[in-house]
Each structure stands twice: as C-alpha cells, then as structure tokens.
Amino acid sequence: MDERTAKLQRLHFLRRQLPHLSASALSSVLEDVQRHGAVDLHQRKHIKEATMKELSKYDEYGQLFVDIVLKGDQDLKASIVNLHALLFHAFAQGGGFYKLMMETMEKHPPNPREPYSLVLYSDEVVPGNALSHDNKRKIWMVYGSLMQFGSERLSQECAWLTLASCRSSFLAQVHGGIGQLMKEMVKNAFQSTTCDLQRAGILLKGPDNQMYRVWVSLGAFVQDGAAHKYMWAIKGDAGSRCCFLCKNCISKRSGLVNEEGGDVLVTENMKEDKLEFTTDSDIWKSVGKLKTNFETMCLTYCFNICLFFIFCFQYNTNELGLLHFLLLLYATI
C-alpha cells in the first residue's frame, strides 16, 4: 500500500469513528490543527469552560446568563439570557443586528415618551422524534425582538434573539410551567436593579464607540393557542370562554345563565365589531375575584387556578389559598 492510499484510508476511518461531522467541518478542523497544532485541552468539559470564559467578558450589564429560581414542589434553578447584556453586546460587536438597530433608530428615533416595544415569542419545539410517546427532548423556546423592526424584518429569523431554552420535562415540575418562567423573565428585564429599560433606557455602544440610548417597554406576546393556554393559565378552547379578551363570547355548554336566571348565556357573534372586548381593569378584577370562589370563578373568568402564573406575584398564602396579587404588565395578544 503506497503512502497516499494509507493516508486516505486513515482519513476515511477517522471520519467514521468520530461523532458526526460534515466533510467541510472535519476538513476545517484538520487544517487548523495542521496550521496551529493540537490544543492540549480537548475534553468536552474544557470546551464548555472555554465558552463560559469567553461569555464572562460580557459583564457591562451583568453576566450574559443569569440564574432564576422557579417554584415547584421544591425550588428549581433555571438559566436565562440577561436581555440587557445581550442587547449591549449584540450591538457593540457590529454586524447584522447593529445595522438593523441603526436602520430602526433612523426611522424611529429613540424617545422615552414613545419607547420601543419588546415582543416576546414562545413556543414548544421538538428536536427529536415528534411522534415519540415519551419525548423528553421537547423544549420551550423564548425569543425576543422589537416591534419597530417592522413586519418584513420580523418575518426573518435573524431579527429574533434567543432569550431562554428549557426542557418541557423540567418545566413540568414548575408550578405554572412556562407561565412562571415568562413571569420571571419579564421581571428580570423590567425590574432589574442594573437597568431600567422603560424609564431610564439602556445605553448601547456601537463598534465605533458611539453611544446611543434606547428605551424599551413590553409590547406584545406572540404565541399559538396552546402557548396561550399554558402561559396565561386560561381554559382555552375547552373553557366556557375560549378567549379571555372577549366578554361576550360564551360557550353554549357552559350552563351559565343571565342575571335573571333565565336563558343560558351564549353568543352567535361572528364578526369582530359585535364582540365586547375586555380591558386591563376587567382582567385585573377577574384575577382578584378568583380568591372568593375558586370553582365558579374559574369557570366564569376562564382562568385556571395557579399561584405563579404571569399575572401574579405571590406575597402571602394560607391553607385556603388567600393571595395578594399585583398585576405586572398586560400586553395585547
């Protein structure tokens, strides 16, 4: 066997023995090793250590990843992205996000009276076999973007920043699931001690060291029906009120009657102009009334009972579930 044949055979077996790498990736790795030599630290834990070491540099607004405590049968810890640090460094390094922000600031100059609107998108994804009966790889993903980017930009994946990734099996152990996670993320973004996004704004530094101040408020949540149900702790399609934004959209099977005790409350409205929409105050009153009669109120107001869902901060509770609620922020869906 000549020398070239031996080398090709060695390359062939090397690729087959290693975990999957594309031909292009393996070629790039071998070229770098030939040019710079092999790295002494090569275990998986060393790769993670190198990544965390690099990320620790980004600390102008705190660490890029922060730990939050979620309430379950026992306290559980989850890691989420620090929105302030991510915005600062995505802008500072230049590139696509910097150009997008500059275009947006030219069209919509930053103004504390008209802050940019943060859009949070959450959905459950299945990276493994979607038909598996016990899929433990399901993941809840949370992304963020700015409404001022415009509909064309928001339809592109590159305009969305990844803010959190949690396995569904982990959130199943958390009271309120994705609802509690989103609540803690909103608190981390808008009740931080290091940066008041809405009132004081965040100071961004471009690659040319030019400084810009941007104000951001919570604008909207983008979700499908299932995510609505899990996050807002609502009954969803199965409830007597399938949409908690509509006062007069009642299911016939609800059994609810009008104030005189007569006919069952139903609706035949098929057009938006016939619907009567709820207000922030209406939803706040509905949440507050849950403590008076749980079963009836949950049926009437289309919410499930949950001490930790996004509408609520729990201050006190007793055996009967006495709660003190504080409405955090309500966004049009």
Rosetta silent file (secondary structure, phi, psi, omega in degrees, C-alpha in Angstrom):
SEQUENCE: MDERTAKLQRLHFLRRQLPHLSASALSSVLEDVQRHGAVDLHQRKHIKEATMKELSKYDEYGQLFVDIVLKGDQDLKASIVNLHALLFHAFAQGGGFYKLMMETMEKHPPNPREPYSLVLYSDEVVPGNALSHDNKRKIWMVYGSLMQFGSERLSQECAWLTLASCRSSFLAQVHGGIGQLMKEMVKNAFQSTTCDLQRAGILLKGPDNQMYRVWVSLGAFVQDGAAHKYMWAIKGDAGSRCCFLCKNCISKRSGLVNEEGGDVLVTENMKEDKLEFTTDSDIWKSVGKLKTNFETMCLTYCFNICLFFIFCFQYNTNELGLLHFLLLLYATI
SCORE:     score description
SCORE:     0.000 S_00000001
   1 L     0.000  124.706 -179.216    0.000    0.000    0.000 S_00000001
   2 L   -74.685  171.476 -173.454    1.506    3.337   -1.034 S_00000001
   3 H   -64.352  -41.880 -178.188    1.678    6.347    1.308 S_00000001
   4 H   -65.782  -41.531  179.005   -1.251    8.265   -0.240 S_00000001
   5 H   -62.408  -38.954  178.855   -3.573    5.259   -0.091 S_00000001
   6 H   -64.834  -40.135  179.788   -2.681    4.744    3.578 S_00000001
   7 H   -67.210  -41.597  179.033   -3.452    8.408    4.376 S_00000001
   8 H   -65.013  -38.227  177.928   -6.793    8.291    2.572 S_00000001
   9 H   -65.676  -41.747  177.721   -7.719    5.120    4.418 S_00000001
  10 H   -61.990  -42.668  178.713   -6.771    6.729    7.734 S_00000001
  11 H   -63.516  -40.940 -179.712   -8.909    9.796    6.873 S_00000001
  12 H   -62.666  -47.844 -178.769  -11.849    7.582    5.927 S_00000001
  13 H   -69.659  -32.791  177.576  -11.756    5.598    9.191 S_00000001
  14 H   -60.506  -46.301 -178.810  -11.220    8.794   11.225 S_00000001
  15 H   -65.977  -36.528 -178.512  -14.449   10.292    9.905 S_00000001
  16 H   -74.270  -27.932 -177.412  -16.391    7.075   10.508 S_00000001
  17 H   -82.821  -25.203 -176.997  -15.118    6.651   14.076 S_00000001
  18 L   -84.087  156.970  169.098  -15.889   10.205   15.228 S_00000001
  19 L   -55.944  155.907 -169.520  -19.332   11.599   16.153 S_00000001
  20 L   -52.993  127.257  170.874  -20.965   13.072   13.068 S_00000001
  21 L  -135.154  138.722  174.629  -19.060   15.893   11.382 S_00000001
  22 L   -67.959  159.924  179.355  -19.713   17.154    7.907 S_00000001
  23 H   -59.307  -38.725  179.681  -16.860   16.734    5.446 S_00000001
  24 H   -66.001  -41.710 -179.652  -16.393   20.505    5.396 S_00000001
  25 H   -65.630  -44.818  179.928  -16.252   20.727    9.212 S_00000001
  26 H   -63.674  -40.114  178.147  -13.738   17.887    9.528 S_00000001
  27 H   -60.697  -42.366 -179.923  -11.590   19.423    6.790 S_00000001
  28 H   -66.601  -39.024  178.820  -11.542   22.776    8.611 S_00000001
  29 H   -63.637  -46.756 -178.235  -10.615   21.126   11.934 S_00000001
  30 H   -65.873  -36.947  177.836   -7.715   19.182   10.398 S_00000001
  31 H   -65.671  -40.358  178.908   -6.432   22.253    8.565 S_00000001
  32 H   -66.784  -40.183  177.849   -6.452   24.291   11.785 S_00000001
  33 H   -63.901  -40.707  179.303   -4.625   21.519   13.673 S_00000001
  34 H   -65.264  -36.668 -176.681   -2.019   21.315   10.921 S_00000001
  35 H   -79.051  -40.800 -172.636   -1.553   25.090   10.947 S_00000001
  36 H  -115.560   -5.634 -177.931   -1.567   25.777   14.691 S_00000001
  37 L    86.979  163.079 -179.246   -1.023   22.380   16.302 S_00000001
  38 L   -75.816  146.746  177.649   -3.350   20.410   18.578 S_00000001
  39 L   -84.990  133.472 -177.924   -4.799   22.068   21.707 S_00000001
  40 L   -63.847  -36.960  179.122   -3.763   20.383   24.950 S_00000001
  41 L   -90.847  111.758 -173.108   -7.232   20.903   26.483 S_00000001
  42 L  -136.414    5.983  178.582   -9.598   18.870   24.350 S_00000001
  43 L   -80.124  162.456 -178.288  -12.227   17.276   26.605 S_00000001
  44 H   -58.515  -39.753 -179.551  -15.871   18.259   26.458 S_00000001
  45 H   -65.106  -30.478  177.766  -15.674   19.990   29.844 S_00000001
  46 H   -69.749  -35.803  177.785  -12.770   22.079   28.535 S_00000001
  47 H   -64.580  -43.155  177.627  -14.878   23.224   25.576 S_00000001
  48 H   -63.901  -41.655  179.909  -17.651   24.289   27.957 S_00000001
  49 H   -62.392  -40.750  179.367  -15.104   26.039   30.202 S_00000001
  50 H   -64.656  -39.426  178.997  -13.682   27.942   27.222 S_00000001
  51 H   -64.889  -46.697 -179.079  -17.179   29.040   26.180 S_00000001
  52 H   -66.025  -33.384  177.683  -18.102   30.244   29.662 S_00000001
  53 H   -63.834  -41.897  178.919  -14.762   32.029   29.956 S_00000001
  54 H   -67.252  -42.497 -178.394  -15.469   33.954   26.767 S_00000001
  55 H   -68.168  -25.760 -178.555  -19.036   34.791   27.823 S_00000001
  56 L   -67.983  -14.292  178.493  -17.836   36.083   31.211 S_00000001
  57 L   -70.235  -25.201 -173.864  -16.225   39.047   29.419 S_00000001
  58 L   -89.910   81.828 -172.185  -19.640   40.490   28.640 S_00000001
  59 L  -129.381   18.845  179.041  -20.478   41.989   32.019 S_00000001
  60 L   -61.221  -34.272  177.406  -21.263   45.691   31.472 S_00000001
  61 L  -117.095   33.198 -177.319  -24.880   44.962   32.429 S_00000001
  62 L    94.458  176.017 -179.135  -24.167   41.860   34.493 S_00000001
  63 L   -63.580  148.013 -178.490  -23.431   38.332   33.349 S_00000001
  64 L   -64.604  -34.493  175.522  -24.839   37.265   29.988 S_00000001
  65 E  -112.205  132.882  178.828  -26.537   34.282   31.647 S_00000001
  66 E  -123.494  148.220  177.891  -28.383   34.698   34.941 S_00000001
  67 E   -94.657  135.589  174.839  -29.914   32.065   37.207 S_00000001
  68 E  -120.924  153.771  179.961  -33.520   32.395   38.326 S_00000001
  69 E  -104.705  124.686  178.281  -35.351   30.368   40.965 S_00000001
  70 E  -109.139  143.949 -176.235  -38.648   28.781   39.957 S_00000001
  71 L   -90.666  126.114  172.054  -41.151   27.431   42.448 S_00000001
  72 E  -135.390 -152.409  171.592  -42.169   23.793   42.314 S_00000001
  73 L   -61.291  -25.914  169.622  -42.572   21.168   44.999 S_00000001
  74 L  -140.270  160.716 -179.161  -39.030   22.305   45.665 S_00000001
  75 L   -65.057  134.972  179.963  -37.099   25.306   44.378 S_00000001
  76 E  -122.237  145.105 -177.230  -35.678   24.758   40.893 S_00000001
  77 E  -109.855  134.761  177.819  -32.960   26.762   39.180 S_00000001
  78 E  -132.483  152.323  178.210  -33.009   27.764   35.512 S_00000001
  79 E  -106.426  132.716  175.803  -30.650   29.867   33.381 S_00000001
  80 E  -129.390  165.404  179.530  -31.944   32.610   31.109 S_00000001
  81 E   -81.896  136.224  174.156  -30.258   35.237   28.972 S_00000001
  82 L   -75.687  106.751 -174.837  -29.747   38.676   30.508 S_00000001
  83 H   -57.737  -39.328 -177.978  -31.594   40.840   27.960 S_00000001
  84 H   -64.400  -46.087  179.699  -29.648   43.983   28.850 S_00000001
  85 H   -65.442  -38.845 -179.297  -26.248   42.330   28.375 S_00000001
  86 H   -65.438  -45.192  178.441  -27.366   40.642   25.146 S_00000001
  87 H   -60.323  -43.236 -177.913  -28.627   43.902   23.618 S_00000001
  88 H   -61.922  -48.126 -173.752  -25.431   45.706   24.578 S_00000001
  89 H   -82.349  -28.823  173.625  -23.020   43.170   23.117 S_00000001
  90 H   -64.869  -34.633  178.193  -25.073   42.263   20.043 S_00000001
  91 H   -77.001  -38.703 -174.689  -24.990   45.976   19.201 S_00000001
  92 H   -70.235  -30.103 -176.034  -21.332   46.509   20.181 S_00000001
  93 L   -80.624   -4.207 -179.236  -19.904   43.736   18.016 S_00000001
  94 L    76.888 -164.495  178.650  -21.343   45.232   14.815 S_00000001
  95 L    89.190 -158.652 -172.339  -22.779   43.053   12.088 S_00000001
  96 H   -61.849  -44.295 -177.649  -26.400   42.411   11.164 S_00000001
  97 H   -66.573  -38.680  177.781  -28.055   43.317   14.475 S_00000001
  98 H   -61.730  -45.054  179.950  -26.119   46.595   14.691 S_00000001
  99 H   -64.364  -40.068  178.797  -27.176   47.541   11.147 S_00000001
 100 H   -63.818  -42.089  178.488  -30.795   46.624   11.885 S_00000001
 101 H   -65.897  -40.023  179.141  -30.813   48.762   15.033 S_00000001
 102 H   -64.941  -41.430  176.767  -29.239   51.709   13.210 S_00000001
 103 H   -61.949  -40.996 -179.496  -31.854   51.493   10.445 S_00000001
 104 H   -67.116  -40.888 -179.172  -34.593   51.364   13.069 S_00000001
 105 H   -68.798  -27.345  175.428  -33.221   54.329   15.006 S_00000001
 106 H   -71.095  -40.324 -179.836  -33.126   56.385   11.808 S_00000001
 107 H   -77.061  -38.990 -178.299  -36.783   55.601   11.068 S_00000001
 108 L  -128.735   85.220 -179.039  -37.927   55.761   14.708 S_00000001
 109 L   -55.110  135.372 -179.000  -35.568   57.959   16.776 S_00000001
 110 L   -57.965  136.147 -175.735  -35.383   56.709   20.397 S_00000001
 111 L  -148.398  125.933 -179.379  -37.748   58.619   22.642 S_00000001
 112 L   -64.082  -23.314  178.984  -38.567   57.991   26.328 S_00000001
 113 L   -82.019  -20.472  176.852  -42.191   59.035   25.686 S_00000001
 114 L  -131.613   71.860 -176.463  -42.518   56.505   22.854 S_00000001
 115 L   -66.345  157.316  173.606  -40.274   53.566   23.841 S_00000001
 116 E   -65.280  151.446 -176.937  -39.610   50.664   21.540 S_00000001
 117 E  -102.857  120.488  177.663  -41.940   47.710   22.082 S_00000001
 118 E   -79.964  128.037  176.888  -40.424   44.380   23.109 S_00000001
 119 E  -108.114  124.755  178.465  -42.144   41.393   21.507 S_00000001
 120 E  -108.102  126.642  179.799  -41.749   38.035   23.265 S_00000001
 121 E  -117.228  128.839  178.700  -42.401   34.861   21.285 S_00000001
 122 E  -131.012  144.334  178.824  -42.606   31.469   22.969 S_00000001
 123 E  -161.543  157.501  178.143  -43.282   28.026   21.552 S_00000001
 124 E   -98.653  127.085 -178.508  -42.594   24.376   22.259 S_00000001
 125 E  -118.322  157.134 -178.304  -40.300   22.657   19.756 S_00000001
 126 L  -124.539   97.572  179.574  -39.389   19.013   19.259 S_00000001
 127 L   -74.916  -16.976 -179.386  -35.794   18.479   18.087 S_00000001
 128 L   -99.036 -147.208 -179.998  -36.173   14.687   18.293 S_00000001
 129 L   -75.850  111.779 -176.078  -38.820   12.293   17.034 S_00000001
 130 L   -65.870  -20.037 -177.477  -42.099   14.241   17.108 S_00000001
 131 L   -96.062    1.738 -179.699  -44.109   11.002   17.195 S_00000001
 132 L   -63.346  139.176 -178.200  -42.345    9.502   20.213 S_00000001
 133 L   -73.134  -22.051 -178.785  -44.766    8.563   23.001 S_00000001
 134 L  -137.751   71.797 -174.077  -42.383    9.836   25.686 S_00000001
 135 L   -85.444  106.562 -178.345  -40.376   12.608   24.095 S_00000001
 136 L   -91.257    4.829  179.614  -38.003   14.019   26.684 S_00000001
 137 L  -100.413    3.589  175.878  -36.324   16.339   24.182 S_00000001
 138 L   -60.286  138.987 -175.826  -39.249   18.757   23.900 S_00000001
 139 E  -134.695  135.242  169.423  -38.043   22.270   24.609 S_00000001
 140 E   -87.556  123.777  178.339  -39.782   25.546   25.361 S_00000001
 141 E  -111.009  141.571  176.759  -38.011   28.331   23.464 S_00000001
 142 E  -126.431  128.495 -179.834  -38.405   32.055   24.158 S_00000001
 143 E  -123.691  157.782  178.338  -37.308   34.709   21.671 S_00000001
 144 E  -135.517  148.632  176.120  -37.390   38.495   21.746 S_00000001
 145 E  -155.297 -179.285 -179.888  -37.435   41.262   19.162 S_00000001
 146 E  -113.564  133.300 -177.100  -38.592   44.860   18.716 S_00000001
 147 H   -62.966  -28.891 -178.286  -41.879   45.752   17.057 S_00000001
 148 H   -69.470   -9.254  175.101  -40.260   48.801   15.425 S_00000001
 149 H   -64.207  -25.148  179.651  -38.189   46.487   13.205 S_00000001
 150 L    93.942  156.194 -174.599  -41.298   46.181   11.040 S_00000001
 151 H   -62.546  -36.667 -178.807  -43.272   43.197    9.782 S_00000001
 152 H   -64.690  -44.382  179.262  -40.854   42.384    6.960 S_00000001
 153 H   -69.471  -39.357 -177.824  -37.871   42.153    9.303 S_00000001
 154 H   -68.384  -15.871  175.831  -39.809   40.320   11.999 S_00000001
 155 L   -81.450   -1.934 -179.760  -40.646   37.599    9.499 S_00000001
 156 L  -106.371  136.957 -175.689  -36.922   36.791    9.318 S_00000001
 157 H   -60.067  -34.430 -174.876  -35.282   34.517   11.881 S_00000001
 158 H   -68.160  -13.553 -179.880  -32.188   36.711   12.239 S_00000001
 159 H   -84.607   -4.130 -176.703  -34.283   39.543   13.767 S_00000001
 160 L  -109.740  133.587  178.673  -35.108   37.439   16.855 S_00000001
 161 E   -98.825  133.864  178.192  -32.795   36.992   19.844 S_00000001
 162 E   -77.411  125.722 -176.051  -32.892   33.738   21.817 S_00000001
 163 E  -111.781  -24.856 -179.183  -33.647   34.506   25.474 S_00000001
 164 E  -161.957  152.111  176.422  -34.365   31.124   27.076 S_00000001
 165 E  -148.004  114.862 -178.343  -34.433   27.407   26.410 S_00000001
 166 E  -133.570  135.279  176.692  -35.934   24.974   28.921 S_00000001
 167 E   -63.930  141.162  179.104  -36.852   21.324   28.547 S_00000001
 168 H   -61.950  -34.738  179.466  -40.583   20.660   28.825 S_00000001
 169 H   -65.107  -30.844  176.331  -39.856   17.854   31.305 S_00000001
 170 H   -72.248  -47.252 -178.751  -38.149   20.424   33.561 S_00000001
 171 H   -67.205  -21.110  176.582  -40.998   22.964   33.328 S_00000001
 172 L   -65.082  -22.032  178.395  -43.477   20.175   34.136 S_00000001
 173 L   -88.037   -5.545 -176.150  -42.004   20.248   37.661 S_00000001
 174 E   -98.008  132.854  176.060  -42.548   24.017   37.929 S_00000001
 175 L   -63.056  122.060 -179.978  -45.822   25.448   39.267 S_00000001
 176 L    87.728  -10.435  175.942  -47.413   27.262   36.348 S_00000001
 177 L    54.884 -127.493 -177.087  -44.838   25.893   33.888 S_00000001
 178 H   -62.886  -26.000  178.590  -43.998   28.306   31.089 S_00000001
 179 H   -62.377  -44.019  179.510  -46.185   30.950   32.747 S_00000001
 180 H   -69.327  -37.954  177.799  -43.895   31.198   35.765 S_00000001
 181 H   -61.613  -46.191  179.944  -40.799   31.194   33.548 S_00000001
 182 H   -64.761  -37.131  178.059  -42.160   34.066   31.427 S_00000001
 183 H   -60.743  -45.848 -179.476  -43.126   35.994   34.551 S_00000001
 184 H   -67.028  -33.140  178.035  -39.589   35.742   35.916 S_00000001
 185 H   -68.285  -40.607  177.909  -38.134   36.742   32.538 S_00000001
 186 H   -66.034  -40.959  176.614  -40.319   39.853   32.371 S_00000001
 187 H   -61.397  -42.597 -179.527  -39.348   40.733   35.948 S_00000001
 188 H   -63.755  -34.704 -177.905  -35.675   40.254   35.086 S_00000001
 189 H   -78.850  -39.352 -170.298  -35.997   42.538   32.054 S_00000001
 190 H  -114.156   -2.797  175.239  -38.120   45.317   33.541 S_00000001
 191 L  -125.794   33.393 -179.701  -37.490   45.180   37.288 S_00000001
 192 L   -77.841  147.915  176.893  -33.720   44.886   37.181 S_00000001
 193 L   -84.280  -10.677 -178.355  -31.590   46.836   39.645 S_00000001
 194 L   -98.091  -21.326 -175.450  -28.914   47.420   36.983 S_00000001
 195 L  -157.065  124.783  175.365  -31.038   48.826   34.149 S_00000001
 196 L  -100.847   94.201 -173.689  -34.499   50.378   33.921 S_00000001
 197 L   -58.593  -39.124 -171.479  -35.335   49.699   30.280 S_00000001
 198 L   -83.623  -38.772 -174.635  -38.585   51.651   30.215 S_00000001
 199 L   -95.541  -50.182 -177.373  -37.771   54.756   32.246 S_00000001
 200 L   -93.368  -22.129 -179.082  -34.008   55.278   32.080 S_00000001
 201 L    80.437  174.484  177.865  -33.328   53.266   28.920 S_00000001
 202 E  -117.577  135.604 -179.329  -30.272   51.225   28.040 S_00000001
 203 E   -89.894  119.628 -179.201  -27.015   52.771   26.841 S_00000001
 204 E  -109.553  141.409  179.064  -25.643   50.993   23.758 S_00000001
 205 E  -116.862  123.807 -179.522  -22.139   51.373   22.362 S_00000001
 206 L   -78.656  172.312  178.435  -21.502   50.762   18.681 S_00000001
 207 L   -63.455  -18.499  176.763  -18.325   49.265   17.184 S_00000001
 208 L   -93.863   11.485 -179.632  -17.178   52.855   16.511 S_00000001
 209 L    68.347   10.237  174.206  -17.592   53.652   20.258 S_00000001
 210 L   -75.043  137.432 -175.815  -20.536   55.953   19.506 S_00000001
 211 E  -101.113  141.761  178.326  -23.108   55.859   22.314 S_00000001
 212 E  -137.291  142.269  176.108  -26.882   55.564   21.888 S_00000001
 213 E  -112.428  131.644 -176.666  -29.667   55.411   24.460 S_00000001
 214 E  -128.276  135.973  177.323  -32.753   53.316   23.725 S_00000001
 215 L  -105.588  137.096 -175.903  -35.969   52.987   25.757 S_00000001
 216 E  -135.075  135.245  173.812  -37.912   49.719   25.656 S_00000001
 217 E  -124.636  164.889  178.096  -41.286   48.700   27.094 S_00000001
 218 E   -75.038  123.933 -173.812  -43.180   45.411   26.996 S_00000001
 219 E  -107.464  -48.978 -173.980  -45.269   45.439   23.845 S_00000001
 220 E  -163.624  159.650  171.751  -46.785   42.071   22.972 S_00000001
 221 E  -114.344  132.828  177.746  -46.641   38.309   23.270 S_00000001
 222 E  -110.733  118.921 -175.204  -46.709   36.187   20.126 S_00000001
 223 L  -153.215  158.910  170.348  -47.979   32.631   20.726 S_00000001
 224 L   -87.183  179.826 -175.244  -50.167   29.910   19.310 S_00000001
 225 H   -60.294  -41.054 -178.640  -53.300   28.706   21.115 S_00000001
 226 H   -66.184  -41.347  179.274  -51.534   26.059   23.195 S_00000001
 227 H   -65.538  -37.748  174.048  -48.870   28.507   24.387 S_00000001
 228 H   -54.992  -48.480 -175.878  -51.612   30.991   25.332 S_00000001
 229 H   -61.134  -46.902 -177.071  -53.265   28.343   27.455 S_00000001
 230 H   -71.671  -39.577 -174.401  -50.099   27.312   29.306 S_00000001
 231 H   -75.569  -44.630 -175.058  -48.662   30.778   29.805 S_00000001
 232 H   -91.851    0.427 -179.570  -51.754   32.696   30.852 S_00000001
 233 L    56.501   44.919  179.273  -53.305   29.764   32.778 S_00000001
 234 E  -105.260  163.976 -179.142  -56.529   30.057   30.798 S_00000001
 235 L   -71.107  -30.100  179.952  -59.017   27.352   29.867 S_00000001
 236 H    73.136 -147.220 -176.341  -58.506   27.885   26.159 S_00000001
 237 H   -61.237  -26.441 -176.699  -60.748   26.128   23.647 S_00000001
 238 H   -82.969   -7.904 -175.385  -62.174   23.851   26.356 S_00000001
 239 L   -84.206  167.465  175.873  -63.383   26.733   28.526 S_00000001
 240 L   -68.646  -28.437  170.941  -66.755   28.394   28.699 S_00000001
 241 L  -118.130  108.348 -174.691  -64.954   31.466   27.447 S_00000001
 242 L   -73.005  -19.743 -179.318  -62.444   30.407   24.828 S_00000001
 243 L  -133.311  121.545 -177.246  -60.832   33.866   24.751 S_00000001
 244 L   -79.242   -0.351  175.112  -60.295   35.916   27.871 S_00000001
 245 L   -89.678   -9.490 -177.225  -60.115   39.107   25.767 S_00000001
 246 E  -114.166  121.116 -179.392  -63.790   38.801   24.745 S_00000001
 247 L   -71.824  -39.413 -168.703  -66.536   39.430   27.315 S_00000001
 248 L  -108.660   30.564  175.449  -69.481   38.170   25.284 S_00000001
 249 L  -111.087   94.258 -171.625  -68.061   35.047   23.665 S_00000001
 250 L  -118.414  137.462  177.477  -69.614   32.255   25.762 S_00000001
 251 L   -75.516  142.421 -179.587  -69.820   28.531   25.044 S_00000001
 252 H   -65.099  -31.901 -177.237  -73.312   27.017   24.950 S_00000001
 253 H   -78.470    0.140 -175.915  -72.217   24.063   27.089 S_00000001
 254 H   -65.149  -34.219 -176.604  -71.128   26.377   29.932 S_00000001
 255 L    79.874    0.884  179.014  -74.511   26.266   31.688 S_00000001
 256 L   -72.643  141.044 -179.101  -74.041   29.894   32.767 S_00000001
 257 E  -117.703  165.608  179.812  -77.278   31.927   32.922 S_00000001
 258 L   -75.419  179.479 -173.052  -78.003   35.629   32.832 S_00000001
 259 L   -62.940  -28.321  179.781  -78.600   37.766   35.907 S_00000001
 260 L   -83.673   -1.617  179.747  -82.338   36.973   35.916 S_00000001
 261 L    78.406   18.806 -177.268  -81.602   33.237   35.940 S_00000001
 262 L   -90.052 -122.448 -173.843  -83.162   32.730   32.543 S_00000001
 263 L   -62.819  151.864  175.294  -81.585   31.574   29.324 S_00000001
 264 E   -66.702  137.124  179.373  -78.095   30.145   29.152 S_00000001
 265 L   -70.623  117.975  175.813  -75.571   32.772   28.077 S_00000001
 266 L  -137.214  169.959  176.794  -74.487   32.050   24.521 S_00000001
 267 L  -138.214  143.798  174.464  -73.282   34.108   21.625 S_00000001
 268 L  -115.683   15.512 -179.128  -73.837   33.952   17.912 S_00000001
 269 L   -64.842  129.562  178.780  -71.409   36.763   17.154 S_00000001
 270 L  -119.596   -4.203 -176.855  -69.346   36.001   14.089 S_00000001
 271 L  -122.502  148.191 -176.136  -67.859   39.444   13.488 S_00000001
 272 H   -62.949  -36.152 -177.154  -65.257   41.396   15.431 S_00000001
 273 H   -69.096   -9.842  177.655  -67.376   44.570   15.583 S_00000001
 274 H   -95.002   -9.075 -178.123  -70.005   42.615   17.557 S_00000001
 275 L   -83.816  147.194  175.612  -67.562   41.499   20.238 S_00000001
 276 L  -107.800  113.946 -171.804  -67.185   43.311   23.518 S_00000001
 277 E   -88.269  148.478  176.271  -63.521   43.390   24.495 S_00000001
 278 L   -79.512  161.419  176.244  -62.130   43.291   27.995 S_00000001
 279 L  -113.597  172.282  176.089  -59.851   45.969   29.389 S_00000001
 280 H   -56.053  -42.237 -178.864  -56.792   45.761   31.629 S_00000001
 281 H   -63.583  -39.950  179.367  -59.046   46.685   34.568 S_00000001
 282 H   -61.479  -44.144 -178.490  -61.532   43.904   33.726 S_00000001
 283 H   -67.650  -39.050  178.378  -58.793   41.254   33.693 S_00000001
 284 H   -62.371  -41.012  178.494  -57.323   42.571   36.922 S_00000001
 285 H   -66.235  -39.163  179.507  -60.735   42.334   38.612 S_00000001
 286 H   -61.972  -44.548  179.234  -61.230   38.803   37.281 S_00000001
 287 H   -64.128  -40.669 -179.826  -57.910   37.657   38.702 S_00000001
 288 H   -65.109  -32.623 -177.025  -58.680   39.306   42.030 S_00000001
 289 H   -77.735  -10.058 -179.996  -62.073   37.592   42.313 S_00000001
 290 L   -59.773  -27.790 -176.122  -60.561   34.118   41.994 S_00000001
 291 L   -74.582  -14.423 -176.564  -59.925   34.060   45.733 S_00000001
 292 L   -81.687  -42.356 -179.735  -63.640   34.325   46.554 S_00000001
 293 L  -153.237   93.921 -170.119  -64.948   31.164   44.884 S_00000001
 294 H   -55.989  -52.302 -171.871  -62.342   29.185   43.005 S_00000001
 295 H   -66.165  -49.350 -179.301  -64.506   26.703   41.101 S_00000001
 296 H   -65.264  -43.342 -176.271  -67.234   29.102   39.962 S_00000001
 297 H   -67.658  -36.823  178.741  -64.849   31.929   39.202 S_00000001
 298 H   -64.894  -34.833  177.622  -62.515   29.749   37.160 S_00000001
 299 H   -69.976  -43.121 -175.508  -65.484   28.696   35.037 S_00000001
 300 H   -71.969  -42.539 -172.645  -66.771   32.255   34.681 S_00000001
 301 H   -99.139    3.823  172.424  -63.469   34.028   34.085 S_00000001
 302 L    64.156   17.977  175.262  -61.820   31.255   32.030 S_00000001
 303 E  -102.106  147.810  168.230  -58.665   31.144   34.189 S_00000001
 304 L   -88.193  156.958  178.361  -57.167   28.077   35.817 S_00000001
 305 L   -78.926  123.194  177.201  -56.008   28.378   39.420 S_00000001
 306 L  -155.732  125.745 -175.945  -52.278   28.919   39.590 S_00000001
 307 L   -76.471  -12.255 -169.516  -50.362   30.820   42.233 S_00000001
 308 L  -124.600   13.836 -175.940  -47.421   31.562   39.974 S_00000001
 309 L   -75.641  174.548 -162.389  -48.807   32.460   36.561 S_00000001
 310 L   -66.025  -23.193  179.438  -47.708   35.616   34.802 S_00000001
 311 L   -71.543  -19.259 -163.908  -50.428   37.919   36.150 S_00000001
 312 L  -118.144  141.745  160.770  -49.461   37.303   39.760 S_00000001
 313 L  -110.828  125.266 -177.060  -46.756   37.964   42.264 S_00000001
 314 L   -89.344  120.524  178.210  -47.480   35.861   45.311 S_00000001
 315 L  -103.210  -34.824 -175.872  -46.938   37.734   48.570 S_00000001
 316 L  -154.532  144.534  176.430  -48.881   35.657   51.024 S_00000001
 317 L  -150.120  144.230  174.158  -50.893   32.466   51.047 S_00000001
 318 L  -120.358 -168.992 -173.923  -52.658   30.408   53.641 S_00000001
 319 L   -61.759  -29.186 -178.690  -54.257   26.989   53.589 S_00000001
 320 L   -88.631   -0.939  177.860  -57.306   28.298   51.716 S_00000001
 321 L    86.216   30.174  177.068  -55.211   29.987   49.031 S_00000001
 322 L   -67.611  122.355 -174.901  -55.550   33.622   50.190 S_00000001
 323 L  -121.284  151.424  167.497  -53.489   35.620   47.702 S_00000001
 324 L  -115.307  116.021 -174.211  -52.322   39.181   47.301 S_00000001
 325 L  -101.871  144.878  169.849  -51.983   39.887   43.599 S_00000001
 326 L  -127.260  119.568  178.560  -50.013   42.553   41.818 S_00000001
 327 L   -71.109  121.769 -177.136  -50.714   42.963   38.122 S_00000001
 328 L   -77.002  -79.005  179.497  -47.330   43.063   36.449 S_00000001
 329 L  -149.634  137.235  177.537  -47.868   44.102   32.855 S_00000001
 330 L  -114.411  128.719 -179.038  -50.655   43.283   30.472 S_00000001
 331 L  -119.908  141.691  176.194  -49.908   43.191   26.755 S_00000001
 332 E   -64.359  134.860 -179.204  -52.339   42.860   23.888 S_00000001
 333 L   -96.956    0.000    0.000  -52.076   39.426   22.320 S_00000001
